[in-house]
Amino acid sequence: MHQTGKTVVILGAGISGLVAAKVLADQGWRVTLLEPAAMAGGNQRSRTIGDFTFDIGSFIFFDDGAFFRLFPEAGRTCQPVAIAATRITPTGRIHAYPISIRDDVLRQPITAMLLDLASLLYARIVSHRPVSAGSFARYYLGRRLFVRTGLSNYITRMFGIAADDIDYAFAEKRMAWIARSARISSLTDRLVPKRRAASRPAARPVVRPRAGFEGLFATAIAQLRDAGVDVRFDVALAAIDGSIGAMAVHTSGDTLTADRVVSTLPLNLTAGLCGVAPSPTLQSVTLLTLYVSFKGELGFASGILCNFSNDGAWKRLTVHSRVYGQVDGYDYLGVEVPLTSGDADAQAAFEDFAVHMRRSRLLDGDALLVGHDVTPGAYPIYRRGSSDESRRLIEEIEARGVDLIGRQGRFDYLPTSSAAAKEARHFAAAIAGADPAGSTPVAP
């Protein structure tokens, strides 16, 4: 491979860091990848307890994504999956996630449908330009449907603040499906399906290996090392300095110099390393993940269930046994509980979850809390004003010579690993002056 003589230090070995390292190494850069934790993957981690393997973070990928095109061997460790997501509504029913035109609108009594329509028309006529996630949702759904579907509950549960306090920029990225669903053409397509032109096959969802994320990311790390990337774990970062002409990354035991420094670490953390004051406006959710074994009857058929109801602190559960199979007749599931304030009391959170599920007739049997994990900085809280504040902080950091990528690195909403990988690939290709489309396709 032709070596350009250019050097880069990348901070963070999550999806974004791995992709950036591979793209730049493929373009002849000498790459050093530094990870403060003991393993790769960022917030995507697995935990094995006995014969059960649970996850922190989503375990679903798409086989045509940028990550597997760059790391085909990692793609071969994964398995195809057919998995559906549903939600508990405020009335206790199980409907499709995130919204169902059929169940939430068309199957309602005519009076409810007319009231929903009146609410929507009122929002369109009276409302001004949306300025928050709440006003965005009300503009496209109307207040009644926004509340009745449970979407308002879910947003509050996810971030710990009301939808009206969530930045509009988040709504544009994460809630664009609302605008699409609210179009008249979208509704008529459901009533009178149209013949669609042939298109390329849809991306196939796959999940991490049965044994956990470790094997998947270890395969990617091995491929990076084969490409000449210097990968280091358990690195204690101390400072980033660009005042000496080259960029310098100081650790507890070493100083590395490079032409470029790319950070995928949380924005405030990178700011501190650069000597920039972190912003108190930019906050993140701490996530408590409960690991539960269960023997009995689950009152829902999907592999993922989201809590849009009025009760319960838990946000989402994943039934891993519906993907990987039961263990000695036991189901096992991971339950996510956002902690926006207060201590992580796993037992109290589990009892709250179990009571809610039993009252909703979704859990009939013996549930046991077998473990838990707490993940600080699981995902950003997109409070109103945070978009402008993050942009200001990014400009200040980049003025010091540090490039920023990723959901954490730019305090940006990237809903999937595939989206994070795509963004990182385009960014790294832009640095290298390469075509971001150039990649190796994933093997079947």
C-alpha positions in Angstrom: 0.0 0.0 0.0 1.3 3.5 -0.8 2.2 5.4 2.3 1.4 9.2 2.2 3.6 10.0 5.2 0.7 11.6 6.9 -0.2 10.7 10.5 -3.4 10.8 12.5 -4.3 10.0 16.1 -7.9 8.9 16.5 -9.5 9.0 19.9 -12.2 6.4 20.6 -12.7 2.9 19.2 -16.4 2.9 18.8 -18.1 2.5 15.4 -17.0 6.0 14.2 -13.4 5.6 15.4 -13.0 2.2 13.8 -14.4 3.3 10.5 -12.3 6.5 10.4 -9.2 4.4 11.2 -9.9 1.9 8.4 -10.6 4.6 5.7 -7.5 6.6 6.5 -5.3 3.5 6.8 -6.6 2.3 3.4 -5.5 5.7 2.0 -1.9 5.3 3.3 -2.1 7.3 6.5 -0.2 6.1 9.5 -3.0 5.7 12.1 -2.9 5.4 15.9 -6.2 4.5 17.5 -6.4 5.3 21.3 -9.3 3.9 23.4 -9.7 4.8 27.1 -11.6 1.6 27.8 -10.4 -1.9 27.8 -12.2 -2.9 24.6 -13.6 -1.5 21.4 -17.2 -0.8 20.7 -17.9 2.4 22.7 -21.3 2.1 24.3 -22.1 -1.1 22.4 -21.1 -3.7 24.9 -22.2 -7.2 25.9 -22.4 -8.7 29.4 -22.5 -12.5 30.0 -24.0 -13.7 33.2 -24.0 -17.5 33.4 -25.5 -18.8 30.2 -27.2 -15.4 29.3 -25.6 -12.8 27.2 -27.1 -9.3 27.3 -26.3 -6.0 25.6 -25.9 -2.3 26.3 -26.9 -0.4 23.2 -28.5 -1.7 20.1 -27.3 -5.1 18.8 -28.9 -4.7 15.3 -26.9 -3.7 12.2 -27.6 -3.7 8.5 -25.5 -5.9 6.3 -25.0 -3.3 3.5 -23.8 -0.6 5.8 -20.4 1.2 5.7 -19.1 -0.7 8.7 -19.4 -4.2 7.2 -18.2 -3.0 3.8 -15.0 -1.9 5.5 -14.9 -4.9 7.9 -16.3 -7.8 5.9 -14.8 -10.4 8.4 -16.7 -8.7 11.2 -19.8 -9.0 9.1 -19.3 -12.8 8.8 -19.5 -13.1 12.6 -23.1 -11.8 12.6 -26.3 -13.6 11.9 -29.5 -12.6 10.0 -32.5 -11.7 12.0 -36.2 -11.0 11.6 -37.1 -8.8 14.6 -40.1 -6.5 15.1 -40.5 -3.6 17.5 -43.8 -2.7 19.2 -44.9 -0.3 21.9 -47.2 -0.2 24.9 -49.8 2.6 24.4 -51.3 4.7 27.2 -54.3 2.4 27.0 -52.2 -0.7 27.5 -52.5 -2.0 24.0 -49.6 -3.3 21.9 -49.2 -1.4 18.7 -46.5 -1.1 16.1 -43.5 1.2 16.9 -43.3 4.1 16.6 -46.8 4.8 15.3 -49.5 2.8 13.4 -51.8 4.6 11.0 -54.0 1.5 11.0 -54.3 1.0 14.8 -53.8 4.6 16.0 -56.1 6.3 13.4 -58.1 4.1 11.1 -59.4 1.6 13.7 -60.6 4.4 16.1 -64.3 5.3 16.5 -65.4 7.8 13.9 -65.8 10.4 16.7 -62.2 10.0 17.8 -61.0 10.2 14.2 -62.9 13.5 13.7 -61.5 14.9 16.9 -58.0 13.9 15.8 -58.6 15.6 12.5 -59.9 18.7 14.2 -56.8 18.8 16.5 -54.5 18.4 13.5 -56.2 21.2 11.5 -56.1 23.5 14.5 -52.3 22.8 14.9 -51.7 23.5 11.2 -53.8 26.7 11.1 -52.9 28.2 14.5 -49.4 27.0 15.2 -46.4 28.9 14.2 -43.2 27.4 12.8 -42.2 24.5 15.1 -39.4 25.4 17.6 -39.2 22.2 19.6 -39.8 18.4 19.3 -43.1 19.0 21.0 -44.4 21.7 18.6 -43.0 19.7 15.7 -45.0 16.6 16.7 -48.2 18.6 17.3 -47.9 20.4 14.0 -47.8 17.1 12.1 -49.9 14.9 14.3 -52.1 17.3 16.3 -52.0 17.5 20.1 -54.6 14.6 20.6 -52.7 12.0 18.5 -49.3 13.1 19.9 -50.6 12.4 23.4 -52.9 9.4 22.6 -50.2 7.4 20.8 -47.9 7.8 23.9 -45.2 9.5 21.8 -45.2 12.5 24.3 -44.6 10.0 27.1 -41.8 8.3 25.3 -39.8 11.4 24.6 -40.1 12.6 28.2 -39.0 9.2 29.4 -36.1 9.0 27.0 -34.6 12.4 27.9 -36.1 13.2 31.3 -37.5 16.5 30.0 -40.7 17.4 28.2 -40.9 17.3 24.4 -41.3 21.1 24.4 -37.8 21.4 25.9 -36.2 19.2 23.2 -34.3 21.0 20.4 -36.0 21.4 17.0 -32.9 20.1 15.3 -33.4 16.8 17.0 -37.0 16.6 15.8 -35.8 17.3 12.2 -33.5 14.3 12.3 -35.2 11.8 14.6 -38.8 12.5 14.0 -38.9 13.1 10.2 -41.0 9.9 10.0 -43.9 12.0 11.6 -43.9 14.4 8.7 -43.8 11.6 6.2 -46.6 9.7 7.9 -48.8 12.8 8.1 -48.8 13.4 4.4 -52.1 12.8 2.7 -50.2 10.7 0.1 -48.8 8.5 2.9 -52.3 7.8 4.2 -53.8 7.1 0.8 -51.0 4.7 0.0 -52.0 2.7 3.0 -55.6 2.7 1.9 -54.9 2.1 -1.8 -51.4 0.5 -2.2 -49.6 1.5 -5.4 -47.5 -0.6 -7.6 -43.9 0.4 -7.0 -41.0 0.3 -9.4 -38.5 -2.4 -8.9 -35.5 -1.3 -6.7 -32.4 -2.8 -5.3 -32.9 -5.4 -2.4 -33.5 -3.8 1.0 -30.7 -4.0 3.5 -30.9 -7.1 5.6 -30.8 -6.7 9.4 -28.2 -8.8 11.3 -27.3 -9.0 14.9 -24.1 -9.4 16.8 -22.7 -12.9 17.4 -24.4 -15.1 20.0 -21.4 -14.8 22.4 -21.6 -11.0 22.4 -20.0 -7.9 20.8 -16.5 -8.8 21.8 -16.0 -11.2 18.9 -17.4 -8.8 16.4 -15.2 -5.9 17.4 -12.1 -8.1 18.0 -12.4 -9.1 14.4 -12.5 -5.5 13.3 -9.5 -4.7 15.5 -7.5 -7.6 14.0 -8.3 -6.2 10.5 -7.1 -2.8 11.5 -3.8 -4.1 12.9 -3.3 -6.1 9.8 -3.6 -2.8 7.9 -0.9 -1.3 10.1 -3.0 0.6 12.6 -1.5 1.0 16.0 -4.4 0.2 18.4 -4.1 0.9 22.1 -6.5 0.2 24.9 -6.8 1.4 28.5 -5.2 4.7 27.5 -5.4 7.5 30.1 -5.7 10.7 28.0 -4.3 13.9 29.6 -4.4 16.7 27.0 -4.4 17.7 23.3 -2.1 20.5 22.2 -1.7 22.1 18.8 0.7 24.9 19.8 3.9 23.2 18.8 3.2 23.2 15.0 2.1 19.5 15.0 -0.8 18.1 17.0 0.2 16.4 20.2 -1.8 14.0 22.3 -0.5 13.6 25.8 -1.3 10.4 27.8 -0.3 9.4 31.3 2.8 7.8 30.0 3.5 9.1 26.5 3.2 12.0 24.0 2.1 11.2 20.4 2.5 13.8 17.6 0.5 13.7 14.4 -0.7 15.8 11.5 -4.3 15.4 12.5 -6.2 14.4 15.7 -9.7 13.1 15.3 -11.9 12.7 18.4 -15.0 10.5 18.7 -15.1 11.0 22.4 -17.9 13.0 24.1 -17.8 16.6 23.1 -17.3 18.0 26.6 -14.5 15.5 27.3 -12.7 16.5 24.2 -13.2 20.2 25.2 -11.5 19.5 28.5 -8.6 17.8 26.9 -8.1 20.8 24.6 -8.2 23.3 27.5 -11.6 24.6 26.5 -14.3 25.0 29.2 -16.9 22.3 28.9 -20.5 23.4 28.4 -23.0 22.8 31.3 -25.8 23.0 28.7 -24.6 19.8 26.9 -25.7 17.0 29.1 -26.2 13.2 28.6 -28.4 10.5 29.9 -27.0 7.9 32.3 -28.5 4.6 31.3 -29.3 1.8 33.8 -29.6 -1.6 32.0 -31.4 -4.3 33.9 -30.6 -8.0 33.1 -33.6 -10.1 33.6 -34.3 -13.8 33.4 -37.9 -15.0 33.0 -39.8 -18.2 33.0 -43.4 -18.0 32.0 -45.6 -16.3 29.4 -44.7 -12.9 27.8 -47.8 -11.1 26.7 -46.3 -9.7 23.5 -44.9 -11.2 20.4 -42.1 -8.8 19.4 -38.4 -8.9 20.2 -38.3 -5.2 21.1 -41.0 -3.5 23.2 -41.0 0.3 23.9 -42.8 2.0 26.8 -45.1 4.7 25.4 -47.5 4.2 28.3 -48.2 6.6 31.2 -46.5 4.4 33.8 -43.1 2.9 34.5 -39.6 4.4 34.3 -38.3 1.9 31.9 -37.9 2.9 28.2 -37.3 -0.2 26.1 -36.7 -3.9 26.5 -35.1 -6.4 24.2 -35.9 -10.1 24.5 -32.6 -11.6 23.5 -34.0 -15.1 23.7 -36.3 -14.4 20.8 -33.2 -14.0 18.7 -30.7 -16.4 20.2 -33.1 -19.0 21.7 -34.1 -19.7 25.3 -31.7 -21.1 27.9 -33.1 -24.1 29.7 -36.6 -22.8 29.2 -35.8 -19.3 30.3 -36.2 -16.1 28.4 -33.7 -13.4 29.0 -34.1 -9.7 28.4 -32.3 -6.4 28.8 -34.4 -3.5 30.1 -33.3 0.1 29.6 -34.0 2.7 32.3 -32.8 6.3 31.6 -31.5 8.0 34.7 -31.6 11.8 34.3 -31.2 12.4 38.0 -30.7 10.4 41.2 -28.8 7.2 42.0 -29.0 4.0 40.1 -31.1 1.7 42.3 -31.3 -1.4 40.2 -33.6 -3.4 42.6 -36.1 -0.5 42.8 -36.0 -0.1 39.0 -36.6 -3.8 38.5 -39.5 -3.9 40.9 -41.1 -0.8 39.2 -40.6 -2.6 35.8 -42.1 -5.9 37.0 -45.1 -4.3 38.6 -45.8 -2.3 35.5 -45.5 -5.3 33.2 -47.7 -7.5 35.4 -50.4 -4.8 35.7 -50.3 -4.5 31.9 -50.6 -8.4 31.7 -47.4 -8.6 29.8 -45.4 -10.7 32.3 -47.0 -13.8 33.7 -44.4 -15.9 35.5 -41.2 -15.7 37.5 -38.8 -12.8 36.7 -35.4 -12.4 38.3 -32.9 -9.6 38.2 -29.6 -11.3 37.5 -27.5 -8.2 37.1 -27.2 -4.7 35.8 -24.9 -2.1 34.4 -24.8 1.7 34.5 -23.6 3.6 31.5 -22.8 7.3 32.0 -23.1 9.4 28.9 -25.2 6.9 27.0 -26.7 9.4 24.7 -26.9 13.2 24.5 -29.9 15.2 25.9 -30.9 17.5 23.1 -32.2 20.3 25.2 -33.4 23.5 23.5 -30.4 25.6 22.7 -28.0 22.6 22.7 -27.7 22.7 19.0 -26.4 26.2 18.9 -24.2 25.6 22.0 -22.7 22.4 20.5 -22.0 24.3 17.3 -20.2 27.0 19.3 -18.1 24.4 21.2 -17.3 22.4 18.1 -16.0 25.6 16.4 -13.8 26.4 19.4 -12.3 22.9 19.5 -11.8 22.7 15.7 -10.0 26.0 15.9 -7.5 24.2 18.0 -6.9 21.7 15.3 -9.0 18.8 16.5 -11.5 17.1 14.1 -14.8 15.8 15.6 -17.0 13.0 14.4 -19.7 10.7 15.7 -22.8 11.1 17.9 -20.8 11.7 21.0 -18.0 13.6 19.2 -20.3 16.2 17.7 -23.2 15.9 20.1 -25.2 14.8 17.1 -28.2 12.5 16.6 -27.2 9.5 14.7 -30.0 6.9 15.2 -28.1 3.7 14.2 -24.7 2.3 14.0 -25.0 2.3 10.2 -25.6 6.1 10.2 -22.6 6.6 12.5 -20.4 4.5 10.2 -21.6 6.3 7.1 -20.9 9.7 8.6 -17.4 8.6 9.8 -16.6 7.1 6.3 -17.5 10.3 4.5 -15.6 12.4 7.0 -12.4 10.3 6.8 -12.6 10.1 3.1 -12.8 13.9 2.9 -9.7 14.2 5.0 -7.9 11.8 2.7 -9.3 13.2 -0.5 -10.7 9.8 -1.4 -14.0 8.7 -2.8 -16.2 7.6 0.2 -18.1 5.1 -2.0 -14.9 3.0 -2.4 -15.3 0.0 -0.1 -15.3 -3.7 0.0 -18.8 -5.2 0.0 -19.8 -7.5 2.9 -19.8 -11.2 2.2 -23.1 -13.0 2.3 
